[in-house]
Amino acid sequence: NQILVLGSERLYNDLTRRFASAPSSKPVDEAVNVVRLDVSGGCVERDRAFMKQVREAQIRAYFFGDARITLSPSTQVWDFEQLRILRVVD
């Protein structure tokens, strides 16, 4: 029932307006409270291109490793006829 808005004055105002006009017939414990939090002075916004580059680097490191560890992903293909499924019953 709490909405935290980080640094966006416009979003905070829109949400406050939206939930202030909600019917007051709801119980108090179902009321929505909008709280605005200030952004720390050292925070900066990152653009989409930078975030995409970081995400791709993380995926590459997950599958292929990094400078310390080299991983080699591989694929194994089996025909369905070669597959045998067994069930263990206690």
Gaussian input, Z-matrix of N, CA and C with variables (Angstrom, degrees):
# hf/3-21g

backbone

0 1
 N
 C     1     B1
 C     2     B2     1     A1
 N     3     B3     2     A2     1     D1
 C     4     B4     3     A3     2     D2
 C     5     B5     4     A4     3     D3
 N     6     B6     5     A5     4     D4
 C     7     B7     6     A6     5     D5
 C     8     B8     7     A7     6     D6
 N     9     B9     8     A8     7     D7
 C    10    B10     9     A9     8     D8
 C    11    B11    10    A10     9     D9
 N    12    B12    11    A11    10    D10
 C    13    B13    12    A12    11    D11
 C    14    B14    13    A13    12    D12
 N    15    B15    14    A14    13    D13
 C    16    B16    15    A15    14    D14
 C    17    B17    16    A16    15    D15
 N    18    B18    17    A17    16    D16
 C    19    B19    18    A18    17    D17
 C    20    B20    19    A19    18    D18
 N    21    B21    20    A20    19    D19
 C    22    B22    21    A21    20    D20
 C    23    B23    22    A22    21    D21
 N    24    B24    23    A23    22    D22
 C    25    B25    24    A24    23    D23
 C    26    B26    25    A25    24    D24
 N    27    B27    26    A26    25    D25
 C    28    B28    27    A27    26    D26
 C    29    B29    28    A28    27    D27
 N    30    B30    29    A29    28    D28
 C    31    B31    30    A30    29    D29
 C    32    B32    31    A31    30    D30
 N    33    B33    32    A32    31    D31
 C    34    B34    33    A33    32    D32
 C    35    B35    34    A34    33    D33
 N    36    B36    35    A35    34    D34
 C    37    B37    36    A36    35    D35
 C    38    B38    37    A37    36    D36
 N    39    B39    38    A38    37    D37
 C    40    B40    39    A39    38    D38
 C    41    B41    40    A40    39    D39
 N    42    B42    41    A41    40    D40
 C    43    B43    42    A42    41    D41
 C    44    B44    43    A43    42    D42
 N    45    B45    44    A44    43    D43
 C    46    B46    45    A45    44    D44
 C    47    B47    46    A46    45    D45
 N    48    B48    47    A47    46    D46
 C    49    B49    48    A48    47    D47
 C    50    B50    49    A49    48    D48
 N    51    B51    50    A50    49    D49
 C    52    B52    51    A51    50    D50
 C    53    B53    52    A52    51    D51
 N    54    B54    53    A53    52    D52
 C    55    B55    54    A54    53    D53
 C    56    B56    55    A55    54    D54
 N    57    B57    56    A56    55    D55
 C    58    B58    57    A57    56    D56
 C    59    B59    58    A58    57    D57
 N    60    B60    59    A59    58    D58
 C    61    B61    60    A60    59    D59
 C    62    B62    61    A61    60    D60
 N    63    B63    62    A62    61    D61
 C    64    B64    63    A63    62    D62
 C    65    B65    64    A64    63    D63
 N    66    B66    65    A65    64    D64
 C    67    B67    66    A66    65    D65
 C    68    B68    67    A67    66    D66
 N    69    B69    68    A68    67    D67
 C    70    B70    69    A69    68    D68
 C    71    B71    70    A70    69    D69
 N    72    B72    71    A71    70    D70
 C    73    B73    72    A72    71    D71
 C    74    B74    73    A73    72    D72
 N    75    B75    74    A74    73    D73
 C    76    B76    75    A75    74    D74
 C    77    B77    76    A76    75    D75
 N    78    B78    77    A77    76    D76
 C    79    B79    78    A78    77    D77
 C    80    B80    79    A79    78    D78
 N    81    B81    80    A80    79    D79
 C    82    B82    81    A81    80    D80
 C    83    B83    82    A82    81    D81
 N    84    B84    83    A83    82    D82
 C    85    B85    84    A84    83    D83
 C    86    B86    85    A85    84    D84
 N    87    B87    86    A86    85    D85
 C    88    B88    87    A87    86    D86
 C    89    B89    88    A88    87    D87
 N    90    B90    89    A89    88    D88
 C    91    B91    90    A90    89    D89
 C    92    B92    91    A91    90    D90
 N    93    B93    92    A92    91    D91
 C    94    B94    93    A93    92    D92
 C    95    B95    94    A94    93    D93
 N    96    B96    95    A95    94    D94
 C    97    B97    96    A96    95    D95
 C    98    B98    97    A97    96    D96
 N    99    B99    98    A98    97    D97
 C   100   B100    99    A99    98    D98
 C   101   B101   100   A100    99    D99
 N   102   B102   101   A101   100   D100
 C   103   B103   102   A102   101   D101
 C   104   B104   103   A103   102   D102
 N   105   B105   104   A104   103   D103
 C   106   B106   105   A105   104   D104
 C   107   B107   106   A106   105   D105
 N   108   B108   107   A107   106   D106
 C   109   B109   108   A108   107   D107
 C   110   B110   109   A109   108   D108
 N   111   B111   110   A110   109   D109
 C   112   B112   111   A111   110   D110
 C   113   B113   112   A112   111   D111
 N   114   B114   113   A113   112   D112
 C   115   B115   114   A114   113   D113
 C   116   B116   115   A115   114   D114
 N   117   B117   116   A116   115   D115
 C   118   B118   117   A117   116   D116
 C   119   B119   118   A118   117   D117
 N   120   B120   119   A119   118   D118
 C   121   B121   120   A120   119   D119
 C   122   B122   121   A121   120   D120
 N   123   B123   122   A122   121   D121
 C   124   B124   123   A123   122   D122
 C   125   B125   124   A124   123   D123
 N   126   B126   125   A125   124   D124
 C   127   B127   126   A126   125   D125
 C   128   B128   127   A127   126   D126
 N   129   B129   128   A128   127   D127
 C   130   B130   129   A129   128   D128
 C   131   B131   130   A130   129   D129
 N   132   B132   131   A131   130   D130
 C   133   B133   132   A132   131   D131
 C   134   B134   133   A133   132   D132
 N   135   B135   134   A134   133   D133
 C   136   B136   135   A135   134   D134
 C   137   B137   136   A136   135   D135
 N   138   B138   137   A137   136   D136
 C   139   B139   138   A138   137   D137
 C   140   B140   139   A139   138   D138
 N   141   B141   140   A140   139   D139
 C   142   B142   141   A141   140   D140
 C   143   B143   142   A142   141   D141
 N   144   B144   143   A143   142   D142
 C   145   B145   144   A144   143   D143
 C   146   B146   145   A145   144   D144
 N   147   B147   146   A146   145   D145
 C   148   B148   147   A147   146   D146
 C   149   B149   148   A148   147   D147
 N   150   B150   149   A149   148   D148
 C   151   B151   150   A150   149   D149
 C   152   B152   151   A151   150   D150
 N   153   B153   152   A152   151   D151
 C   154   B154   153   A153   152   D152
 C   155   B155   154   A154   153   D153
 N   156   B156   155   A155   154   D154
 C   157   B157   156   A156   155   D155
 C   158   B158   157   A157   156   D156
 N   159   B159   158   A158   157   D157
 C   160   B160   159   A159   158   D158
 C   161   B161   160   A160   159   D159
 N   162   B162   161   A161   160   D160
 C   163   B163   162   A162   161   D161
 C   164   B164   163   A163   162   D162
 N   165   B165   164   A164   163   D163
 C   166   B166   165   A165   164   D164
 C   167   B167   166   A166   165   D165
 N   168   B168   167   A167   166   D166
 C   169   B169   168   A168   167   D167
 C   170   B170   169   A169   168   D168
 N   171   B171   170   A170   169   D169
 C   172   B172   171   A171   170   D170
 C   173   B173   172   A172   171   D171
 N   174   B174   173   A173   172   D172
 C   175   B175   174   A174   173   D173
 C   176   B176   175   A175   174   D174
 N   177   B177   176   A176   175   D175
 C   178   B178   177   A177   176   D176
 C   179   B179   178   A178   177   D177
 N   180   B180   179   A179   178   D178
 C   181   B181   180   A180   179   D179
 C   182   B182   181   A181   180   D180
 N   183   B183   182   A182   181   D181
 C   184   B184   183   A183   182   D182
 C   185   B185   184   A184   183   D183
 N   186   B186   185   A185   184   D184
 C   187   B187   186   A186   185   D185
 C   188   B188   187   A187   186   D186
 N   189   B189   188   A188   187   D187
 C   190   B190   189   A189   188   D188
 C   191   B191   190   A190   189   D189
 N   192   B192   191   A191   190   D190
 C   193   B193   192   A192   191   D191
 C   194   B194   193   A193   192   D192
 N   195   B195   194   A194   193   D193
 C   196   B196   195   A195   194   D194
 C   197   B197   196   A196   195   D195
 N   198   B198   197   A197   196   D196
 C   199   B199   198   A198   197   D197
 C   200   B200   199   A199   198   D198
 N   201   B201   200   A200   199   D199
 C   202   B202   201   A201   200   D200
 C   203   B203   202   A202   201   D201
 N   204   B204   203   A203   202   D202
 C   205   B205   204   A204   203   D203
 C   206   B206   205   A205   204   D204
 N   207   B207   206   A206   205   D205
 C   208   B208   207   A207   206   D206
 C   209   B209   208   A208   207   D207
 N   210   B210   209   A209   208   D208
 C   211   B211   210   A210   209   D209
 C   212   B212   211   A211   210   D210
 N   213   B213   212   A212   211   D211
 C   214   B214   213   A213   212   D212
 C   215   B215   214   A214   213   D213
 N   216   B216   215   A215   214   D214
 C   217   B217   216   A216   215   D215
 C   218   B218   217   A217   216   D216
 N   219   B219   218   A218   217   D217
 C   220   B220   219   A219   218   D218
 C   221   B221   220   A220   219   D219
 N   222   B222   221   A221   220   D220
 C   223   B223   222   A222   221   D221
 C   224   B224   223   A223   222   D222
 N   225   B225   224   A224   223   D223
 C   226   B226   225   A225   224   D224
 C   227   B227   226   A226   225   D225
 N   228   B228   227   A227   226   D226
 C   229   B229   228   A228   227   D227
 C   230   B230   229   A229   228   D228
 N   231   B231   230   A230   229   D229
 C   232   B232   231   A231   230   D230
 C   233   B233   232   A232   231   D231
 N   234   B234   233   A233   232   D232
 C   235   B235   234   A234   233   D233
 C   236   B236   235   A235   234   D234
 N   237   B237   236   A236   235   D235
 C   238   B238   237   A237   236   D236
 C   239   B239   238   A238   237   D237
 N   240   B240   239   A239   238   D238
 C   241   B241   240   A240   239   D239
 C   242   B242   241   A241   240   D240
 N   243   B243   242   A242   241   D241
 C   244   B244   243   A243   242   D242
 C   245   B245   244   A244   243   D243
 N   246   B246   245   A245   244   D244
 C   247   B247   246   A246   245   D245
 C   248   B248   247   A247   246   D246
 N   249   B249   248   A248   247   D247
 C   250   B250   249   A249   248   D248
 C   251   B251   250   A250   249   D249
 N   252   B252   251   A251   250   D250
 C   253   B253   252   A252   251   D251
 C   254   B254   253   A253   252   D252
 N   255   B255   254   A254   253   D253
 C   256   B256   255   A255   254   D254
 C   257   B257   256   A256   255   D255
 N   258   B258   257   A257   256   D256
 C   259   B259   258   A258   257   D257
 C   260   B260   259   A259   258   D258
 N   261   B261   260   A260   259   D259
 C   262   B262   261   A261   260   D260
 C   263   B263   262   A262   261   D261
 N   264   B264   263   A263   262   D262
 C   265   B265   264   A264   263   D263
 C   266   B266   265   A265   264   D264
 N   267   B267   266   A266   265   D265
 C   268   B268   267   A267   266   D266
 C   269   B269   268   A268   267   D267

   B1=1.4460
   B2=1.5194
   B3=1.3082
   B4=1.4569
   B5=1.5186
   B6=1.3164
   B7=1.4589
   B8=1.5195
   B9=1.3334
   B10=1.4542
   B11=1.5196
   B12=1.3279
   B13=1.4584
   B14=1.5155
   B15=1.3321
   B16=1.4561
   B17=1.5189
   B18=1.3245
   B19=1.4506
   B20=1.5163
   B21=1.3074
   B22=1.4589
   B23=1.5223
   B24=1.3224
   B25=1.4648
   B26=1.5247
   B27=1.3204
   B28=1.4585
   B29=1.5272
   B30=1.3284
   B31=1.4572
   B32=1.5203
   B33=1.3178
   B34=1.4636
   B35=1.5289
   B36=1.3333
   B37=1.4595
   B38=1.5263
   B39=1.3395
   B40=1.4629
   B41=1.5314
   B42=1.3241
   B43=1.4594
   B44=1.5235
   B45=1.3268
   B46=1.4651
   B47=1.5228
   B48=1.3316
   B49=1.4600
   B50=1.5216
   B51=1.3167
   B52=1.4682
   B53=1.5202
   B54=1.3184
   B55=1.4621
   B56=1.5233
   B57=1.3241
   B58=1.4626
   B59=1.5213
   B60=1.3393
   B61=1.4594
   B62=1.5230
   B63=1.3220
   B64=1.4630
   B65=1.5216
   B66=1.3199
   B67=1.4701
   B68=1.5156
   B69=1.3033
   B70=1.4689
   B71=1.5169
   B72=1.3156
   B73=1.4637
   B74=1.5271
   B75=1.3347
   B76=1.4586
   B77=1.5256
   B78=1.3231
   B79=1.4699
   B80=1.5312
   B81=1.3102
   B82=1.4665
   B83=1.5199
   B84=1.3381
   B85=1.4636
   B86=1.5260
   B87=1.3475
   B88=1.4554
   B89=1.5184
   B90=1.3316
   B91=1.4615
   B92=1.5210
   B93=1.3399
   B94=1.4604
   B95=1.5179
   B96=1.3100
   B97=1.4518
   B98=1.5340
   B99=1.3401
   B100=1.4588
   B101=1.5238
   B102=1.3332
   B103=1.4635
   B104=1.5189
   B105=1.3172
   B106=1.4700
   B107=1.5204
   B108=1.3276
   B109=1.4610
   B110=1.5178
   B111=1.3172
   B112=1.4548
   B113=1.5227
   B114=1.3153
   B115=1.4604
   B116=1.5203
   B117=1.3217
   B118=1.4558
   B119=1.5256
   B120=1.3208
   B121=1.4594
   B122=1.5188
   B123=1.3232
   B124=1.4562
   B125=1.5204
   B126=1.3221
   B127=1.4708
   B128=1.5187
   B129=1.3164
   B130=1.4647
   B131=1.5214
   B132=1.3264
   B133=1.4594
   B134=1.5178
   B135=1.3149
   B136=1.4613
   B137=1.5167
   B138=1.3255
   B139=1.4561
   B140=1.5318
   B141=1.3252
   B142=1.4643
   B143=1.5223
   B144=1.3234
   B145=1.4696
   B146=1.5293
   B147=1.3301
   B148=1.4611
   B149=1.5195
   B150=1.3442
   B151=1.4595
   B152=1.5305
   B153=1.3292
   B154=1.4599
   B155=1.5259
   B156=1.3261
   B157=1.4607
   B158=1.5308
   B159=1.3169
   B160=1.4686
   B161=1.5214
   B162=1.3295
   B163=1.4629
   B164=1.5327
   B165=1.3304
   B166=1.4684
   B167=1.5226
   B168=1.3257
   B169=1.4669
   B170=1.5264
   B171=1.3270
   B172=1.4635
   B173=1.5265
   B174=1.3282
   B175=1.4682
   B176=1.5257
   B177=1.3323
   B178=1.4677
   B179=1.5217
   B180=1.3299
   B181=1.4655
   B182=1.5295
   B183=1.3236
   B184=1.4628
   B185=1.5288
   B186=1.3213
   B187=1.4623
   B188=1.5249
   B189=1.3235
   B190=1.4655
   B191=1.5223
   B192=1.3254
   B193=1.4502
   B194=1.5158
   B195=1.3275
   B196=1.4628
   B197=1.5262
   B198=1.3204
   B199=1.4716
   B200=1.5286
   B201=1.3353
   B202=1.4658
   B203=1.5312
   B204=1.3378
   B205=1.4589
   B206=1.5260
   B207=1.3195
   B208=1.4634
   B209=1.5161
   B210=1.3106
   B211=1.4596
   B212=1.5183
   B213=1.3040
   B214=1.4656
   B215=1.5223
   B216=1.3171
   B217=1.4640
   B218=1.5202
   B219=1.3121
   B220=1.4629
   B221=1.5176
   B222=1.3105
   B223=1.4592
   B224=1.5154
   B225=1.3173
   B226=1.4550
   B227=1.5203
   B228=1.3186
   B229=1.4606
   B230=1.5177
   B231=1.3168
   B232=1.4532
   B233=1.5191
   B234=1.3175
   B235=1.4544
   B236=1.5209
   B237=1.3138
   B238=1.4516
   B239=1.5314
   B240=1.3287
   B241=1.4587
   B242=1.5334
   B243=1.3204
   B244=1.4612
   B245=1.5259
   B246=1.2964
   B247=1.4614
   B248=1.5161
   B249=1.3302
   B250=1.4563
   B251=1.5225
   B252=1.3233
   B253=1.4690
   B254=1.5145
   B255=1.3223
   B256=1.4554
   B257=1.5189
   B258=1.2929
   B259=1.4580
   B260=1.5163
   B261=1.3281
   B262=1.4610
   B263=1.5158
   B264=1.3426
   B265=1.4520
   B266=1.5197
   B267=1.3176
   B268=1.4779
   B269=1.5065
   A1=111.79
   A2=116.35
   A3=122.05
   A4=108.74
   A5=116.16
   A6=120.65
   A7=106.58
   A8=116.25
   A9=121.50
   A10=108.33
   A11=116.37
   A12=122.05
   A13=106.96
   A14=115.97
   A15=121.07
   A16=110.39
   A17=116.42
   A18=122.88
   A19=117.91
   A20=120.94
   A21=121.23
   A22=109.86
   A23=115.77
   A24=121.24
   A25=111.12
   A26=116.74
   A27=120.92
   A28=111.49
   A29=116.54
   A30=120.48
   A31=110.84
   A32=116.64
   A33=121.17
   A34=110.74
   A35=117.12
   A36=120.64
   A37=111.67
   A38=117.07
   A39=120.71
   A40=111.40
   A41=116.27
   A42=119.60
   A43=112.01
   A44=116.22
   A45=119.73
   A46=110.00
   A47=116.63
   A48=120.96
   A49=111.36
   A50=115.67
   A51=119.59
   A52=112.16
   A53=117.13
   A54=119.67
   A55=112.65
   A56=118.90
   A57=120.63
   A58=109.81
   A59=117.11
   A60=120.48
   A61=112.15
   A62=117.61
   A63=120.70
   A64=109.17
   A65=117.16
   A66=119.24
   A67=111.58
   A68=115.89
   A69=120.64
   A70=111.36
   A71=117.92
   A72=121.08
   A73=111.97
   A74=117.04
   A75=120.36
   A76=109.53
   A77=117.24
   A78=119.41
   A79=110.84
   A80=116.15
   A81=121.26
   A82=111.61
   A83=118.04
   A84=120.12
   A85=112.81
   A86=118.88
   A87=121.79
   A88=112.66
   A89=117.94
   A90=121.26
   A91=109.56
   A92=116.60
   A93=122.20
   A94=108.52
   A95=116.20
   A96=122.20
   A97=108.87
   A98=117.01
   A99=122.03
   A100=108.40
   A101=116.54
   A102=122.29
   A103=108.92
   A104=116.61
   A105=121.12
   A106=109.23
   A107=116.01
   A108=121.99
   A109=108.64
   A110=116.60
   A111=120.74
   A112=110.04
   A113=115.38
   A114=121.56
   A115=108.00
   A116=115.49
   A117=120.52
   A118=109.90
   A119=117.07
   A120=122.09
   A121=114.31
   A122=118.53
   A123=121.31
   A124=113.90
   A125=117.58
   A126=120.89
   A127=111.66
   A128=115.31
   A129=120.82
   A130=108.27
   A131=116.23
   A132=120.23
   A133=108.86
   A134=115.42
   A135=120.79
   A136=108.38
   A137=115.59
   A138=119.17
   A139=110.59
   A140=115.68
   A141=121.70
   A142=112.58
   A143=117.18
   A144=120.64
   A145=110.45
   A146=116.94
   A147=120.49
   A148=110.67
   A149=117.77
   A150=121.17
   A151=110.93
   A152=117.38
   A153=120.82
   A154=110.39
   A155=116.73
   A156=121.68
   A157=110.66
   A158=117.09
   A159=120.91
   A160=110.49
   A161=116.66
   A162=121.16
   A163=110.77
   A164=117.00
   A165=120.30
   A166=111.54
   A167=117.27
   A168=120.63
   A169=110.76
   A170=117.16
   A171=120.67
   A172=110.96
   A173=116.77
   A174=120.40
   A175=110.15
   A176=116.54
   A177=120.93
   A178=110.22
   A179=117.90
   A180=121.40
   A181=110.83
   A182=117.60
   A183=120.84
   A184=110.83
   A185=117.06
   A186=119.96
   A187=113.56
   A188=118.77
   A189=121.57
   A190=114.22
   A191=118.35
   A192=121.70
   A193=111.31
   A194=114.55
   A195=119.75
   A196=108.77
   A197=117.11
   A198=120.80
   A199=111.80
   A200=117.59
   A201=120.91
   A202=112.29
   A203=116.57
   A204=121.69
   A205=109.17
   A206=116.67
   A207=120.50
   A208=108.35
   A209=116.07
   A210=122.04
   A211=108.99
   A212=116.58
   A213=121.13
   A214=109.25
   A215=117.40
   A216=118.52
   A217=109.88
   A218=115.47
   A219=119.58
   A220=109.13
   A221=114.72
   A222=121.41
   A223=108.39
   A224=115.37
   A225=120.76
   A226=107.42
   A227=116.01
   A228=121.29
   A229=108.41
   A230=116.19
   A231=122.28
   A232=108.34
   A233=115.96
   A234=120.13
   A235=108.71
   A236=115.70
   A237=119.57
   A238=111.36
   A239=117.35
   A240=121.11
   A241=111.59
   A242=117.57
   A243=121.51
   A244=112.26
   A245=117.32
   A246=122.26
   A247=109.94
   A248=116.85
   A249=121.66
   A250=107.88
   A251=116.11
   A252=121.88
   A253=108.17
   A254=116.01
   A255=122.15
   A256=109.41
   A257=115.33
   A258=120.11
   A259=108.63
   A260=116.99
   A261=121.73
   A262=107.43
   A263=115.65
   A264=121.62
   A265=108.07
   A266=116.61
   A267=120.64
   A268=110.70
   D1=9.80
   D2=178.64
   D3=-116.40
   D4=133.84
   D5=174.19
   D6=-117.37
   D7=121.83
   D8=178.53
   D9=-102.77
   D10=126.20
   D11=179.50
   D12=-112.39
   D13=122.54
   D14=-176.29
   D15=-100.65
   D16=102.34
   D17=169.36
   D18=78.65
   D19=-7.36
   D20=-176.61
   D21=-101.06
   D22=103.95
   D23=-179.71
   D24=-63.58
   D25=-41.94
   D26=-178.21
   D27=-63.92
   D28=-46.63
   D29=178.72
   D30=-61.86
   D31=-41.91
   D32=178.22
   D33=-59.02
   D34=-47.33
   D35=-179.51
   D36=-64.11
   D37=-41.70
   D38=179.09
   D39=-62.23
   D40=-45.64
   D41=-179.49
   D42=-68.09
   D43=-39.03
   D44=178.37
   D45=-61.58
   D46=-45.24
   D47=178.30
   D48=-62.10
   D49=-43.04
   D50=-177.15
   D51=-64.66
   D52=-45.94
   D53=-175.92
   D54=-85.32
   D55=-14.58
   D56=174.69
   D57=-75.24
   D58=-29.15
   D59=-179.19
   D60=-86.55
   D61=2.05
   D62=178.35
   D63=-66.88
   D64=149.84
   D65=-179.03
   D66=-59.38
   D67=139.14
   D68=-177.69
   D69=-85.51
   D70=8.39
   D71=178.65
   D72=-76.75
   D73=-9.59
   D74=179.04
   D75=-71.72
   D76=148.25
   D77=173.92
   D78=-62.62
   D79=157.93
   D80=-176.81
   D81=-60.58
   D82=-36.15
   D83=-178.28
   D84=-73.68
   D85=-9.45
   D86=175.34
   D87=-100.77
   D88=-1.20
   D89=179.51
   D90=-68.54
   D91=146.44
   D92=-179.50
   D93=-99.69
   D94=129.08
   D95=-179.83
   D96=-112.11
   D97=124.11
   D98=179.97
   D99=-101.22
   D100=125.78
   D101=-178.16
   D102=-121.28
   D103=130.89
   D104=178.77
   D105=-99.09
   D106=129.88
   D107=177.36
   D108=-112.71
   D109=136.33
   D110=177.97
   D111=-78.27
   D112=148.57
   D113=177.56
   D114=-83.18
   D115=138.51
   D116=177.68
   D117=-62.81
   D118=149.26
   D119=-176.75
   D120=-61.25
   D121=-26.38
   D122=-178.12
   D123=-87.63
   D124=-2.93
   D125=-178.08
   D126=-79.96
   D127=141.34
   D128=175.32
   D129=-131.09
   D130=150.50
   D131=176.12
   D132=-83.79
   D133=143.51
   D134=178.41
   D135=-106.43
   D136=140.69
   D137=-179.00
   D138=-81.12
   D139=167.71
   D140=-176.60
   D141=-61.38
   D142=-39.62
   D143=-177.91
   D144=-62.62
   D145=-43.21
   D146=179.60
   D147=-64.93
   D148=-44.35
   D149=-179.11
   D150=-65.17
   D151=-36.44
   D152=177.27
   D153=-64.80
   D154=-42.36
   D155=179.58
   D156=-63.45
   D157=-43.11
   D158=179.36
   D159=-64.87
   D160=-43.21
   D161=-179.99
   D162=-61.71
   D163=-45.03
   D164=179.13
   D165=-64.40
   D166=-37.09
   D167=177.69
   D168=-65.60
   D169=-38.33
   D170=178.70
   D171=-66.76
   D172=-41.29
   D173=178.43
   D174=-64.71
   D175=-43.36
   D176=178.68
   D177=-61.34
   D178=-43.28
   D179=179.87
   D180=-66.30
   D181=-35.14
   D182=179.74
   D183=-64.63
   D184=-44.96
   D185=-175.60
   D186=-86.37
   D187=-35.98
   D188=-173.82
   D189=-110.67
   D190=-4.35
   D191=-178.99
   D192=86.90
   D193=-176.34
   D194=179.48
   D195=-126.39
   D196=-158.49
   D197=-176.53
   D198=-64.93
   D199=-29.71
   D200=-178.09
   D201=-83.15
   D202=-40.44
   D203=-175.61
   D204=-126.41
   D205=129.44
   D206=176.74
   D207=-106.14
   D208=123.25
   D209=178.20
   D210=-108.02
   D211=152.54
   D212=179.36
   D213=-128.69
   D214=93.62
   D215=178.55
   D216=-68.65
   D217=147.99
   D218=178.78
   D219=-142.44
   D220=163.79
   D221=179.72
   D222=-120.72
   D223=138.21
   D224=174.87
   D225=-119.37
   D226=127.89
   D227=-179.74
   D228=-113.64
   D229=128.77
   D230=179.55
   D231=-125.25
   D232=143.45
   D233=172.43
   D234=-72.75
   D235=148.10
   D236=-178.86
   D237=-63.57
   D238=-30.70
   D239=179.52
   D240=-66.34
   D241=-25.85
   D242=179.97
   D243=-82.55
   D244=-8.61
   D245=-176.61
   D246=-86.99
   D247=130.23
   D248=175.85
   D249=-126.02
   D250=124.85
   D251=-179.16
   D252=-108.11
   D253=126.52
   D254=179.48
   D255=-117.46
   D256=147.24
   D257=177.88
   D258=-118.85
   D259=129.97
   D260=179.52
   D261=-95.08
   D262=126.39
   D263=-179.88
   D264=-111.39
   D265=129.67
   D266=178.16
   D267=-78.36

